[in-house]
Every structure is written in C-alpha cells, then in structure tokens.
C-alpha cells in the first residue's frame, strides 16, 4: 500500500510538473508571437529608384531596402504592401499598411500626415528630347506635356500658387499612372515633354543619352515617411532607427546602390 501511494505521488508530481512546463511553453510561445511586430510597408509599385516591383515580381528600391533595414534593426517582420500611387490614402486609412514610404513629398502636405524626418531632397524638372527645340519653360507653349498622377509635379502644374499659369500655355497636360509609361510615350513622340521628379528622371535616363532637363526648375521638395496622425510611437521608433542606420553606415551603404539619388540623400548632412 505504501509503495502504491508513493508511486501515485510520483505520478501526480510528474503530471503537475509536466503541466507546468507545458504552460510555460505555451506562455513563451504566446509572448513571442505577441512581440513579433509586422511592419507593413506601403509603397508605389512603380516609382524607381525609390520603390518598384521588377519583371520577376521582386520588390526593390532605396525606400524598400531602408524599410527592410529598419525591420532588421528592431527584429520586426517586414511585409511589402505595393499599390498604385493614387490609392495610397485609401490603403493607409484602411490599415492595409502602416505608412506611406515611397518618395513621398512632405511639402504642401505637412498637416495631412504624421511625418518622419526628411531623408531625401528632390526637384521637379521638365525633361525633353535633345534637339526638340524646347530649351526654356516658355517654349512649352502649345506643346503636349506628360506627368504622373498624384505627384508633386502634377500638383505644381495644377496649383494657382505653383505653375498653373505655365500649364495653361500647354496644348494639353497628359496624366499617366506611372512615370515609366509617360517616359515611354516621350520616347515614342506621343508627348513633347515630361514634368518629372529629377530623382526618378535620373533613373529613367540612366541608359539613355537622347534626353535632357531644361535648366529652369518647376519646384523643390523633401521626401519623408507619412504615418497616420495617431501613430506617434511607431513614427518615433522609425525615426530612432533611421538615426541608428545613419550612424552605423547602413543608410549610406544602401544609398550608394542608387547613384541617381545618392547626392540628394540628406540625413546626417544637416
């Protein structure tokens, strides 16, 4: 009887210990899962060299690599959320992404989003074919000019305080879904000029020698990351990571992969 009672005690203790271990394992698993933050990076699917999806379906670009570097810094899981640029606000407001990080202009939108620190400068220019006879902004009178929808160049050409008067001299302003499509139309002669961000233009012209910018600028701006206004903690964390990535050289290392924009990167240059 004694032996049987001792055996029962041992079995009971073992069962209790086993249950405790299982509870600890489940708790640890739940805690680990709870702490794994998925950073949903919203970006333009065709805005090289900042963000894009290539012919193989792979994502790339300076902003994509920097977002991944922020995730590596914190141990977050990275999730790409590419979209057409005119859908950016709908995607952010629906919670499909945590931010808009894709060559996103601060200027004129200061009160619309919670912004990170600016990480890149940029300028809007007019691109034309060499020998087109278009040498100044005044020469655009009566010409067909292209621009990407929902961009700073588009806003400038439709803003009375910007370049709306210049736009009124055009024969027409053709609006495109992406700059890649617009540039192909410029090469085909379907449009006479293209109003474009210089960093994107540099990328598109990297292997081209027949296109130039006019000397006169349309405007200038800075790029930053746009968050929902109440996501203060996330914005502060991303800002802290950006500082760390500048300090350890990651920002510069990634920037050197994109010579078209390298000279415009502004973090750490204040």
C-alpha angles and dihedrals in degrees: 000000000000090000092049092050091050090050091050090049091051092049091048093049091047091050092049092048090048091051091048092051091049090049091051091048092049091047092049091048092049091047092050091049092048091053096049103098118198110215107207107205113203115202146154108270091217112034106110135214090025099044138348148138113242129217090273093055093253121139120232146154139103095283092047092052092046092050089051089049090054089052091049090050093056099029091246123153112249121224122183116219107184120183144162106277097241089060094057098105093046090051093048095045092048090054093243088130136021096223146356106248110165117107087306116180119230097189112099091009099068094124098038099072143016103258134210119218113289114265104177138034122215143180133208114230141169115248121202138167116265111260092022091125090237107122105147138030088255089062089065090077109121093009131123110244126190130209138167117254120254094014131126091253089054091049092049092052091051099042120096088211091048128042101317092121090054090048091054089063092060121100085228142336110230113204120209135192092229138013090235091064091044092051091051089054090050089053090048092051094243089125130029100217142005127223103212147155106264093229091056091042091053089055094049092047095046093106096027127089101177099075134074141173124246112247093240117083125222093207146311135240148160131247124225139153117275119215133178108274095248096050093092096140094052092047091051091049092051091048090052091049091049090054091050093048090051090049095050094044098248093119091053093043092054091043092056089062088065108052091172090071104021096101090051096056106111110180112117092014098093 
